[in-house]
Amino acid sequence: MVTINHRLGCLGYLHLADLGAPAEFAQSGVVGMLDCVAALEWVRDNIENFGGNPANVMVFGQSGGGAKTGTLLSMPAAKGLFHRAAIQSGPTLRLTTRENATRSAERFLAQIGLTKNRIRELQDVPFSMMVAAQDVLGAQTPPAGFAPVVDGTVIPRHPFDPTAPEVSADVPIIVSTTLDDAALGLTNFDLDDAGLKTFVKTVAADRADQVLSAYRKAYPNASPFLIQARILTDRGWRRAASTLVERKAALHRAPAYYYLFAWPSPGAGGKFGAVHGIDVGLTFHNYGDEFTGNSPEVRAIADKLASAWVAFAKTGNPNHPGLPEWPAYAPETRPTLIFDKETRVENDPLHDLRLLWEGMPRAIQ
């Protein structure tokens, strides 16, 4: 197991190439991802000394790490450096465009007090000043963000839009979400039915009654807070994850496996549900913290999930004797492994809610 360091934010993704920057800044909008490639090259060249196999490397990440994994799958420079991949609650179909990245870079230079003719002076700006400028821009409306840029060379295309990338067509992948991914970013735990109704109007406009009725039918015992979280998850992370795995399967090359983590965390009185990140520690067979507890139930889930990771890393197939047969994803049946009190495979388990959002006008979403 190898973890890596890489540049983030303005240090990794400040796109200066379209502002007349000197040649040495040509890749400034993608150097964070090039750090990841450099780390994988180190693994290729050195991992045998630690007992590893450079011809059988798996990369995986959760949330932002999942987004970086998806980005690596679209990068020619990373081809052949890894042979399996997993994207946990971080499905990224599209990255930042050159145009948007250039606007953010212009605002960043202005915040620092530099002009386009003084870009080289960025190398003399203290790190703390750069991070402070990034924080200021992130709080503005609209916020300026710094993320990998489709520069046309290092990252020649969006990772999974309009299709899955051919450059990694032979790499099997695992894709996942948790039932309540969006709960992590919410704090209105005392949301009541009236507040939920108001919230649904903000995300579904004139379809609000239809959406609220569908979710109350699907989750009659869920709190308004968790219904809110599931609505946000389904229209965001889950829809993107479903699209990503469909596009990967459409290549008809290496398989994609899809799972939903639905086991609710007992932490914080259970109010977060199956929250974003709850499956990360279990992937490593780690449990016993505030959010997982140490029950026989969670130990059994950790056994199943961690063993699936080991099997997938070894063979490209996550099946093992502790799991029900987990088929590769197929758009006709949408088989999904559900990690819960009873781990099981269901075909298209959130069928009605998926169709609800797929039929929603993009302007509403």
N, C-alpha and C positions, 0 to 999 in steps of 0.2 A: 504494500500500500504506500503510495507516494502522494503527498500533498504539495502544492506549489504556491509560490508568490507571483503576483503579476500586478501591473499598474492599473489603477482604477480611476474613474472620474476624469477630471481635466488632465491628470498626469498620463492617462492611458488613451484618451479619446478626444483630444483637442485638435480638431481638423483645421489645419492651417494651409493645406496645399492649394486651396482656391483663393487665398488672400495674398498671393504673390510671395509666399514664404521662400526662403532659400532652400536649395535642393535637399539639404540634410533634414528638413522638416516634412518631406513629402509623405511620410508614413505616420505622421503624428496622430492621425485619427484612428489608427489601428494598432498602435504599438502594444496596447494591453493584450490583444489577441496574439500578437507575435511573441509576446512573453510566454503565452501558453504553448505555442508551437516550439519555442526554444526549450521549454521544460520537457516536452515530449521527445525532442531530439536528444536531450540529456538521458532520458530513460532508455531510448534506443541504444545509445552508445555505452551506457554504464550499468544497466539494471542486471545484467548477467553476473556482475561482481557481487550482487546482493541475493542471488538465487532466483532472479526473475527471468522471464522469457520475453525478449523484445519482439518476438513474432506473435505474441498473444497478449495484447495490452487492451484493457478496458478503461474508458474514461466515463465519468459520470459526475453529475452535480445536481443540486437542488436550488430552486428559485433562480437567483442570478447565476448560480453555477450551472443550472439546467440551460439557461439562455446561452451561456458560453459554450456548453457542450453542443447545442444545436448549431451555433455559429461555426465551431470547428468542423462540423459535418459538411459545411459548405465551402471550406477553404482548401484550395489546391495544395498549399504548403503543408497541410496536415495529413494529406493522403498517405496511407501506408504506415503512419506513426501510431495508429490505434486500430483495433479490429472489432471492438464492440463499444456500444455507447448506451447510456441511460439518462433520460431527461425527467427529473422529478419536479413536478409543480413549477416548471419554468419553460413552457412551450413558447418559442419565439418564431413567428412566421416571417416577420419583417424587421429590419434594422433601420438605423437612422440614414436618411438620404444625405448626399453631399450638400444639397441646398440648405436643409435644416441645420446640419452640422456647421456650415459656414456662418449662418446667422448667430448660432450660439458662440462660435469663436470670436466673431466681431464684438459681441456684447462682453465677452470675457476680457478681451484686450482693453476695451473702454473702461471696464471696472478696475482693471489693474493700473490704467493710466498710460497705456502704450498705444502707438499707432501701427498700422500695417507695415510701415517702413522701419519699425524698431522691433520686429519679431525676435531677432537674435537675443535681445535683452531679456527675453523670458528666462533664459538660462541663468540669469543673475538674480531673478526674483526669488525671495525666500519661499520655501515650501508652504509655510504657514500662511503667507499672504495669498498664495494661489488657492489654497483650500478655503480661506475666508471669502475670497471672491466667488468661488463656486457656490458656497453656502448662500451668499447674498442673491446670486442669480437664480438659485433653485427656489427661493422664497418669493420671487417676483411673479407677476402675471403678464404674459404667460411665462412659466418657468423655463430657464435654459438648462438643458441636461447634457450629459456627456456619456455617450455609449458608442459601441463599435459602428463604424461608418461603412456603407457600401461604396468603397472607393474605386471599384472597377478592376482592381488588380489583386491586392491581397485578399479582399473579400469581393469577388466579382459579381455577386448576386445576393438577393435576400435569401436567407437560409431555407425557408420552406414556402416561398411564394414566387411564382404561381404554382410551382411543383416542388416535390422533394428533390434535393440535389443529386445529380448523376454522379458527382465525384465520389460520393460515399454510398453508392447504391448497393455495394457488396458488404456493407457494415450492418449487422443486425442491431436493433435498438429496443429498449424498453421505454415506454412513455407512461407517465402517471399524473394523477391529481389526487388531492384529498377532498373528502366530501365538503368540508367547510374551510377550504383554503383561505377565503377572503376574511374569515373571522379574525385573523391575526391583526389586520389593520383597523379593526372597529373597537370602539370603547363604550358605545351606548348600550350597555348590558341590560339596562332597565327599560328598553324599548317596549312599548305596549302596542296593542292592536291598532289604536288610532295612529300612533307614530309609524307603524309598519305600513299602513295604508298610504300615509303621506309620502313615505320613502318610495313605495312602488310607483306612485305617480311620477316621481322624478326620473325613473329609469324606464318606464313603459308607457308614459303619456296616456293616450286614449285606450291603450290595451291594459291598463292597470287592473281593472276588475278581472279580466281574463287571466292575467299572470297570478294575481293573488289567489284566485279560486283554484288554479292548477297546483300551486304550492301548498295550500292548505289541504287539498285532497291528497297530495303525495306525502305530506308530513303532518298528519293531524295532531301529533303530540309534541312537535317541535316548538320551541319558544319563538316569539317574534324576532328576537336577536338572531337566532340560527336560521330562520327562514330568510331574513335579510342577507345573511352571509351566503346562503346557498344560491340565492338569486344572483348576487354579484359574482360568485364563483362560476355559475353555469354560463352567464353571458360573457365572461371574460376568459379565465384560465381554461375552464373545461371545454368551451367551444373551440379555443385555439388548439388544445391538446387533441381533440377529436379530429380537427382538420389536419393537423400534423401527421397523426398516425395513418389517416386515410391516404394522404399523399405519399407517404412512405410505402404503404402497401400497394399503391397503384403502380409503382415501379416494377413489381413482380420480380424482385431480386432477393435481397436478404430480408428475413422476416422482421416484423415489428410485433411487440407484445405490449398489451395495454392493461394497466391495473388502476383500480379505484381503492383508495384507503379510506374505509368508512368507520373504523373503530373509534369511538369517541374517547377523547382524553379524559381521565378522571381528575386531572389537575384543575385548580381554581374552581372546585365545586362542579366540574363538568360543563361550565358555561360556554367553553370554546368549541366543543364538539371535536370532530376530526380535523383539527386545525392545521394550517400551513406549517410544515416542518415536523409534525408529529412522527412521521415515518423515517426520518433521517437517522436518528440514533438506532432504531430497530434494524435498519439496513446493516449496521455494524454489529448487530447483536448486543447493543447496549440498551439497558433499561434500568429502572430503579430511581429515576429522577422525579421531580415534582409532577411532570406532565405525563409520565408513563406509569408510575407506580411499579410494583413488583409482584403483581398477581400471577397465578398460573395462566390466566387468560393472555396477558401481555407477553409472558415468556413463550407461550405457544406461537403467538404471532411473530415474535422475533425469530424463533426457530425457522418458521416458514419463509419469512422475507429474507433473512440473511443467507439462508441456504439457497434461495433462488438466485441471489447475487453471485454466490460462489459458483453455482452451476452455470450461470450465464457467462461469467468471466472465463470459465474453463472451456465451454463448448459453444457458446452462442445460443444456447437453449436454456431457459430458466427452470425447466421442469425437473423435479426431484421427487423421491418417494413420499415426502411430507405434504405434497400439494395435490389437489385434484388436477386432472389433465388440463393444462393451460394452453389452448391453441394459439397459434399466430393469428394476428388480427386479419380479418377479411371484411371488407365493406358490406358484404351481403348479410353477414350474421353479427358483426361487431362483438366478438367474444371478449369479455372483460373479466379479469380476476379481481374479486372483491375481498380485500383483507378486512375481516370483521370478527365478531365473536364466532361466527361460522364462516370460515374462508371457503369461497365457492366461485364457480364460473357462471356468469350469466351473459346471455346475448342481449346487447343493447339495453343495459339495466335502467337507464334514465330516459327511455325512449320518448315518452310524452313531453318531458321538459326539454329535451334536445330539439324536438320538432318545433316546440313553441318558440324557441329563440332563433332557430333557422328560418322561421317564417316571419320574424320581426323585421320591419324595415330598418336598414342600416342607419338611417337618420336618427332613429330612436336610440340605438345602441351607441 
